[in-house]
Amino acid sequence: MDVHNVELTISAVRPDQYPKDGLPEITLTGRSNVGKSSLINTLINRKKLAHTSSQPGKTQTLNFYRIEDTVYFVDVPGYGYAKVSQKSREKWAEMIETYFAQREETCGVVSLVDARHAPTKLDQQMINFIHYYELPLLVVGTKIDKVPKSKWNKAESQIRKGLHLSGDDQLQLFSSQTRYGKEEVWDWIEKHTM
């Protein structure tokens, strides 16, 4: 998709704050510092609309980005950042669960994992959670430019096995540096929202 028109519509914490225009939504999840903001910025051809932060755990709200008046990207707070208090984590989990359980506009989830490492327990929990809600899933293995090309198959296999991906789940390696995988991610998004 050629993106010219993007706006951060709202940063929401409760259902009554979610957009009410009925556009389809693609939710983006992943650990803190996995490259979610970089993926969003690459997809929408912007340098800094989604804030990349050197301080993990900074996003504490659901950020709704309206893209070309046709779809929302819903940026979910990153998980797994140790310095976030237990109370904040519980609040976060409740906010995410409410969103997934109640939001009919959700057409699919793009869940990011770091392609350089085996998926973590928290990555596995997030995928189980998405499977529980029976949502279409695209797993994006980020930072693939930092993995030698000869080890890409191994990285893919490690992600598939580590997350117990089902036959319907899709996996795409991605780099915000080289833009590798950008078109494939967009193809998946368009297939599930258009």
N, C-alpha and C positions, 0 to 999 in steps of 0.2 A: 504494500500500500504506500502511495506517496502521501506523506503527512505534511500538511502546511498549517493546520489549525488545531492547536492543542491548548487546553487550559486545565489547571488544577481547580476543580469545581468546589470541592469541600474536603476538609480533614474531619472525619466523623469518628465518634466513639459510641454512638447509640443509633438504633434503627430509625428513630424519627428524624435523624439528620441525613440519612442516605438520600441520594437523588431520587426524584419521583417521576422522571420522564420515561421510564420503562426501557431505556436502551440496554442492549446486552452487555454483560460484564465479564471480563477475564481477570481472575484473581492471580496475583503474583506473590508467592511465598518463598521463604528461604532463610537460612541462618543469617545473623548479622554479619556483614562484611563479605557475603558470598558474591556480590556484584549485581544486586537487584536494580539499584538506581542506574548503574552503567548499562544494563540490558534495556531498561525503559528509555534512557537517553539515546541509545543506539537505534532502537526501533522507531523512535519519533524524530530522529535526525536533529536532536538538540544536544548542546553540550552540558547544560546544567539545569534543565527544568526539574528533574528529579534530583534531589540533593545527595551527592555522594559524600560520605562523612568519614573522617578519620576516627570519629568517636562512635564505635559500634553501639547498637541498642538505642539510637537516637530517635528513630521513628516510633511514636507511641500511639498513632492514630491510623485509621484506614484512610488512605489518600486516594480520592477518586479523580483520575485524569480523564477528561473528556476528549476523545480523539476524533477529529473530523465529523463531529456530531453523529457518529454512527456506533461508537463502542466506548465503554469505560475500561481503563486499566485500573484495577483496585490494588494498590500497593499496601500489603499487610506488614505490620511491624516485624522486623527480623527476630528470630528466636535464638536462644542458646547463648546469650551474652551474660557472662558470670557476674558482672557487677550490678545487674538489675536485681532488685530485692525480690524476695519470695512473694510479697504482696503484689508487686507490679506484675510478676509473672502470672499470678492467678487472675488478675484483672485482665491481662492480655489474653489468656486462654479463654476466659469467659466472653470477651469481646469477639474473638475469632469464631468461637462456637456459635454464638448468637448469629453472626453474619452468615456462616455456612448453613445453619439450620433454617433460617428465615428468608433468605434472599433468593427469590425465584429468578431474578435476572442473571444469576451466575450461570454462564454457559460452559465454563471450563477453568482449570487451574494450571498455571505455569509455575512449577515448583523447581527452584534452583538448588543445585548442589555443586560443590567445588570438585571439578573433574580431576584435580591432582591427588585427591585423597579418597579413601573408602567412605561411604556415607556414614554419618554418625547415628547414634541412637535417636537423637531428636529429629534427624532427617527421616528415619524410619517411622517414627511416631506421626510425623506430619503426613507422610504418604498413606499410612493406615487410616488416618483421619479423613483424607480425601477419598480413599476407597470406601470408607463407611458411608459417606454421603453420595457415593456412586456418581461422582463428577468426572467428566472427561479430563484426562491428565496428560500434560506434556512435561517431562522432566528435562531441564536444561543443565547440561554439565558445563559450568563456566570456567573461564581462565584456561581454555584448552591451548592457547598460544604458549603457555608455560610448560606444556607436556610435549616431549619429542613425538613427531608424527608416527614413528614406529611403535609407539606405546598407546596410540589412540584406541585400538581395538581392546586392549587390556583395560583401559580406563572405562570404556563403555560396558564391558563385561562386569567389571567391579561395581559399577552403579546399578546395573540390572539385577545382579545377584544380591547386592547389599540392600536394595529397596524392595526385593520380591515383586518386581513389576509384572503386571498381568499382560495378557495378549493385547488388550485394548490400549494399554498405556503406550505413549510414544516417548522416545528419547532423542535429544538433539544436542550435539556438542556445540559450544558457542565461545566466541571471543569478542569482547567489546573493542579490543585493540585492532584486530584485523577485520572485524565484522563478519567473520566466518559464522555461518548458521543463521544470519539475520533473516534471509529470505524464507528459509524453512520454518522459522518461528512464526513469521507473518502468515505463511501459508496455513499453518495449523490454526492460528487465531481466526483467520478469515473463514476457514472451513467450519468453525464452531460458532461463528457469530453472524454470518451473512445469510 
